[in-house]
Amino acid sequence: MNECLFTNCLDELSETEMLKLQDLRECAENTCEAMFDCADDEDTCQGCVWQIMGSTNPPPAGECEALAIACQ
């Protein structure tokens, strides 16, 4: 999954895979918004989202772990 985010292969994902990716993105955004004030620090917030989206390790607090595993 990590490589796909950076090599333009999103068009090759099935509808099911795209839905899993969307769920992971929403979870990452919600998790990061809870950890940081994203209105005041957008760069840190975006960095948090990308860390969760691109990580094979469970994200902080583990809320998105199952979604990340499903996306691999």
N, C-alpha and C positions, 0 to 999 in steps of 0.2 A: 504494500500500500504506500509506503513512504516514497518509493521511486515514482509511483504513478502521479503523486501530487506535483512532481516537478518535471515530468517528461511528457505532458500533454496526452496521456492515454485515457483521460476521463471519457472520451467518446467511445471507448471500447468497453466500458462497464455496462453490465446488464441493468435493467430497471431495478431489480432487487438489490444489486450492489450499490447503485446510486442512492436508493432509499436508506441503506445502511450507512453510507457516507454522510447523508443529510442528517440522520439521527446523531451520528458521532459529532458532526459540526455543531449542531444545536446543543448537545451536551457540553462540548468544550466551551462554547460561548457562555452558557449558563454557569458553568463551573468557574470560569475566569471572572465573570462579572461578580460572582459572590466573593471572590478572593481579592479583587482589586476594584478601585473606583475607576471604571473604564472611561467615564466622561472626563476625568482629570488626567488620566495616564493611558491614552490610547495605544501607545507603542508597547508598553508593558503588557497590556491586555491582549493585543494581537500576538505578541511573543508567546504568551501563555497558551493561546488557542493553537498556534502552530506547534508548540511543544507537545500538546496533547494529541493533535491530529497526526503528527509525524512520529510519535513515540511508540516503540514496541513494549515499553514498560508501562505499568499502570500509572495514570496521571495522579497528581496530588489529590488525596482524599479518596481516590478510587472510584468516583461516581461513574466514570465513563469506561471502566476497564472492560466490561462485557461487550460494549459497543466497539471498542478498539479491537478486541480479539475477533469479533465477527467480521470486521473490515479487513483483517489481514488475509 
